[in-house]
Amino acid sequence: MIVPRTVIGARFMNAGRMYFFETGPVTDVDLGETVIVRTELGDDAARVAILPTDSPLVMVDPPLGTVVRKATGADLFAMNKHKRMEEDATRTAAEMVRARAIPMKILGADWQFDGSSLVFFFSSDDRVDLTELNAALAAHFGTRIEFRKMGARDETKVMTGVGTCGRELCCSSWLDKFSNISIRMAKEQDLPLNQSKLTGVCGRLKCCLIYELETYQEVKGKLPKLGETFHIPTCVSGSCGTSGCATTQGVNVPKEEITVTLADGARTHFTAAELGVSFAPIPAHTKGVGTYGSDEVPRQERPTPVAPPTDGRKKRRRRGRRRGGRRAGP
């Protein structure tokens, strides 16, 4: 039996993973308010994203810790101080990496609120030995050092940037989890298979390819398919005397209409409403409370495959003897 408990959902980063905390004595909090929470690693500051509720259905993960108090003015001052310290720590760590010629890139740093640990985010194509670097950083900052390796998408999330739409990247502004994106999503939305337009700043397929996918699947699944022959609404019970008086030539999903060619060769348009087709409401793409699983960093993704350049000539299949066979005599 699931016992209801009062929890809040909070994030440590602007678009970071959602964690749940037992409210304890703190219940009067507002969305976006900063609270001090206690975890196994120590005290830290988090921003409230889900208000306290008695329903256990809100929780995806078990509570990570307990809310200690609402952030005071002194706490906010300490947070700003840590933010400046993180920038200095990133530069210091990058200089140590260059001095030791370690094949890695320091992306950022994160001080624990109580100063008990310092986490460095990095990316590297190779497996690197961080023992010496860890000891040097621990001696320099006088605290426990942790390293977290980031994938291509996570690197862009930390570094942030602007997308081709002209807005801040979704992964940096609000997206708290990555979906599995495939080229099939672009095909189902009839997008041109142009790598430069489908690839994001991170070098992977854009996360926004999944935002309208369900709408395209819903509309294209109920409207007549390309090349399909059917009877138009004015043709009652096949009065035209044919197996179908219209053939679908094109589907416009945003307008929810199709272009058809009639039996007399004329072209016209029909909307879904004129065809008597209705669609179920598609929920907005969730900003949700999903998680990466047991790890904050999702699995490494493979680069988008690119077809090798060809000179337009087909390779001829070389004929030879089969394995284990004998060459025919003269």
C-alpha positions in Angstrom: 0.0 0.0 0.0 1.3 3.4 -1.0 1.2 5.8 1.9 0.5 9.4 0.9 3.1 11.9 1.9 3.5 15.6 1.5 6.3 16.4 -0.9 7.5 19.2 -3.1 9.3 18.9 -6.5 12.4 21.1 -6.9 15.4 21.5 -9.2 18.9 22.4 -8.4 19.5 23.8 -11.9 17.3 25.9 -14.2 16.4 23.0 -16.5 17.8 20.2 -14.3 16.3 17.0 -13.2 13.3 17.1 -10.9 13.8 15.8 -7.3 11.3 15.3 -4.6 11.7 16.3 -1.0 9.6 15.8 2.1 8.3 19.2 3.2 8.8 18.6 7.0 7.8 21.8 8.8 7.9 23.9 5.7 4.6 24.0 3.8 4.0 27.6 2.8 6.2 27.8 -0.3 5.5 29.3 -3.7 6.5 28.2 -7.2 10.0 29.5 -8.1 10.9 30.1 -4.4 14.3 28.9 -3.2 14.5 26.4 -0.3 17.3 24.8 1.5 17.1 21.0 1.4 19.1 18.3 3.2 20.4 15.3 1.2 22.9 12.5 1.8 25.6 14.8 0.4 24.8 17.7 2.7 22.6 20.9 2.5 21.9 22.4 -0.9 19.7 25.1 -2.4 16.9 24.2 -4.8 14.1 26.0 -6.6 10.5 24.9 -6.1 8.8 23.5 -9.2 5.9 21.5 -7.8 3.9 22.7 -4.8 3.3 20.4 -1.7 0.6 17.8 -2.4 -0.8 14.9 -0.5 -1.1 12.8 -3.7 1.6 10.2 -4.2 0.7 10.1 -7.9 2.8 13.2 -8.4 6.0 11.4 -7.4 8.1 9.6 -10.0 11.1 9.1 -7.7 11.2 8.5 -4.0 12.0 11.6 -1.9 15.7 12.5 -2.0 15.7 14.3 1.3 13.9 16.9 3.5 13.3 20.6 3.2 15.1 22.4 6.0 13.9 25.9 5.6 13.0 28.6 3.1 16.1 30.5 1.8 16.9 33.6 3.7 18.7 36.7 2.5 22.0 35.4 3.8 21.4 32.1 1.9 20.7 34.0 -1.4 23.9 36.0 -0.8 25.9 32.8 -0.3 24.4 31.4 -3.5 25.6 34.3 -5.5 29.0 34.0 -3.9 29.1 30.3 -4.9 28.1 31.3 -8.5 31.2 33.5 -8.8 33.3 30.8 -7.1 32.1 28.3 -9.7 33.4 30.5 -12.6 36.8 30.8 -10.9 36.9 27.0 -10.2 36.1 26.3 -13.9 39.0 28.4 -15.1 41.4 27.0 -12.5 40.5 23.4 -13.4 40.9 24.2 -17.2 44.4 25.6 -16.6 45.4 22.4 -14.6 44.0 20.2 -17.4 46.1 22.2 -20.0 49.2 22.0 -17.9 48.9 18.2 -17.6 47.9 17.8 -21.3 44.9 15.7 -20.3 42.6 15.1 -23.3 39.4 16.5 -21.7 37.4 19.7 -21.6 36.1 21.3 -18.4 32.5 22.4 -19.0 31.6 23.9 -15.6 31.6 23.5 -11.9 29.0 23.2 -9.1 29.7 24.0 -5.5 27.7 22.3 -2.9 25.7 24.9 -0.9 27.5 24.0 2.3 30.9 23.8 0.6 31.3 20.1 1.4 32.0 19.1 -2.2 32.8 20.6 -5.7 31.6 18.8 -8.8 33.3 19.4 -12.2 31.5 18.6 -15.5 33.7 17.5 -18.4 33.7 15.9 -21.8 36.2 13.7 -23.4 36.4 11.3 -26.3 38.9 9.1 -24.5 38.9 7.4 -21.1 41.2 9.5 -18.9 42.9 8.9 -15.6 41.7 11.7 -13.2 43.5 10.5 -10.0 46.3 13.1 -10.1 44.0 15.9 -11.2 41.5 15.0 -8.4 44.3 15.2 -5.8 45.6 18.5 -7.2 42.1 20.1 -7.2 41.3 18.8 -3.7 44.5 20.3 -2.4 43.8 23.6 -4.1 40.2 24.1 -3.1 40.3 22.2 0.2 37.2 20.1 -0.4 36.0 16.8 -1.9 36.2 16.8 -5.7 33.8 14.9 -8.0 33.9 14.5 -11.8 30.9 13.9 -14.0 31.4 13.1 -17.7 28.9 14.6 -20.1 27.6 13.5 -23.5 27.1 15.7 -26.5 23.6 16.8 -25.5 24.6 17.4 -21.9 27.6 19.4 -22.9 25.4 21.8 -24.9 22.9 21.9 -22.0 25.6 23.1 -19.6 27.2 25.5 -22.1 23.8 26.8 -23.3 23.3 28.7 -26.6 20.8 29.9 -29.2 19.0 27.6 -31.6 18.1 28.1 -35.3 14.7 29.4 -34.1 16.4 32.4 -32.5 15.6 31.4 -28.9 17.6 29.9 -26.1 18.1 26.2 -26.4 15.3 24.0 -25.1 17.7 21.8 -23.1 19.1 24.9 -21.3 15.9 26.7 -20.7 13.2 24.1 -19.8 13.8 20.6 -21.1 14.7 18.4 -18.2 15.1 15.1 -20.0 16.2 13.9 -23.5 14.0 11.7 -25.7 15.2 9.2 -28.2 15.2 11.1 -31.5 15.4 9.3 -34.8 15.4 10.2 -38.5 12.0 8.5 -38.8 10.4 11.4 -36.9 11.6 13.8 -39.7 10.2 11.4 -42.4 6.8 11.2 -40.8 6.6 15.0 -40.7 7.6 15.2 -44.4 10.6 17.3 -43.5 13.5 17.6 -46.0 16.3 15.2 -45.0 18.9 17.9 -44.8 21.5 17.2 -42.2 22.3 20.8 -41.6 18.7 21.7 -40.8 17.9 18.6 -38.7 21.0 18.8 -36.6 21.2 20.9 -33.5 24.0 22.8 -31.9 25.1 19.6 -30.1 25.6 17.8 -33.4 22.7 15.4 -32.8 19.2 15.4 -34.2 17.1 18.3 -32.8 15.0 17.5 -29.7 12.1 19.5 -31.2 11.6 16.9 -33.9 9.4 15.1 -31.3 7.2 18.0 -30.3 4.7 17.8 -33.2 5.2 14.1 -34.0 2.0 12.9 -32.3 -0.1 15.5 -34.1 1.3 14.4 -37.5 0.7 10.7 -36.6 -2.9 11.5 -35.5 -3.8 13.6 -38.6 -2.1 11.4 -41.2 -3.5 8.3 -39.6 -7.1 9.3 -40.1 -7.1 11.3 -43.3 -6.9 9.4 -46.6 -3.4 8.3 -47.5 -1.5 9.5 -50.6 -2.7 7.7 -53.7 -5.8 6.3 -51.9 -9.1 6.4 -53.8 -12.3 7.2 -52.0 -15.8 8.7 -52.4 -16.2 12.4 -51.6 -19.1 13.4 -49.2 -21.4 14.5 -52.0 -21.1 11.1 -53.6 -23.8 9.2 -51.7 -23.5 5.4 -51.7 -21.2 5.4 -54.6 -23.6 7.2 -57.0 -20.7 8.1 -59.3 -20.7 4.5 -60.4 -17.0 4.0 -59.8 -14.9 2.5 -57.0 -13.8 6.0 -56.0 -14.4 9.4 -57.4 -11.3 11.1 -55.8 -7.7 10.3 -55.4 -5.5 11.8 -52.7 -2.6 13.8 -54.1 -1.3 15.6 -51.0 -1.9 15.9 -47.2 -1.5 19.3 -45.4 -1.2 18.4 -41.7 -1.1 21.9 -40.2 -4.3 22.9 -42.1 -5.8 19.4 -41.6 -6.8 19.2 -45.3 -6.0 17.1 -48.3 -5.6 17.8 -52.0 -7.5 15.4 -54.3 -7.9 14.8 -58.0 -11.6 14.1 -59.0 -12.7 11.6 -61.6 -13.1 14.4 -64.2 -9.5 15.5 -63.7 -10.2 18.6 -61.6 -8.2 19.3 -58.4 -9.8 20.5 -55.2 -9.2 20.6 -51.4 -11.2 18.9 -48.6 -10.8 19.7 -44.9 -11.0 17.1 -42.2 -14.3 18.6 -41.1 -15.8 18.3 -44.6 -14.8 14.7 -44.7 -16.3 14.1 -41.3 -13.0 13.3 -39.6 -12.3 14.5 -36.1 -9.1 14.2 -34.1 -8.4 13.5 -30.4 -6.7 16.3 -28.5 -3.0 15.9 -28.3 -1.5 16.9 -25.0 1.2 19.5 -25.0 4.8 18.2 -24.9 5.4 17.7 -21.2 8.0 19.7 -19.3 7.4 16.9 -16.8 9.0 15.2 -14.0 10.8 12.5 -15.9 14.2 11.3 -14.9 17.3 10.0 -16.6 17.1 6.8 -14.5 19.8 5.9 -12.0 22.2 8.4 -13.4 22.0 12.1 -13.9 23.8 11.8 -17.3 22.0 9.8 -20.0 23.7 7.3 -22.2 26.2 8.4 -24.8 24.5 8.9 -28.2 25.9 8.0 -31.5 26.5 10.8 -34.0 24.0 11.3 -36.8 25.0 8.9 -39.6 26.1 10.6 -42.8 26.2 8.8 -46.1 29.8 8.7 -47.5 30.4 10.7 -50.7 30.2 8.8 -53.9 31.3 9.6 -57.4 28.0 8.4 -59.0 29.5 5.2 -60.3 28.2 1.8 -59.0 30.8 -0.7 -57.9 30.8 -3.9 -59.9 30.5 -7.0 -58.0 33.7 -9.0 -58.3 33.2 -12.6 -59.3 35.4 -15.1 -57.7 35.5 -18.6 -56.5 33.4 -19.6 -53.6 35.0 -20.3 -50.2 36.0 -23.9 -50.1 35.5 -24.5 -53.8 37.9 -25.2 -56.6 38.7 -23.0 -59.6 37.4 -24.6 -62.8 40.1 -26.0 -65.0 40.8 -24.6 -68.5 
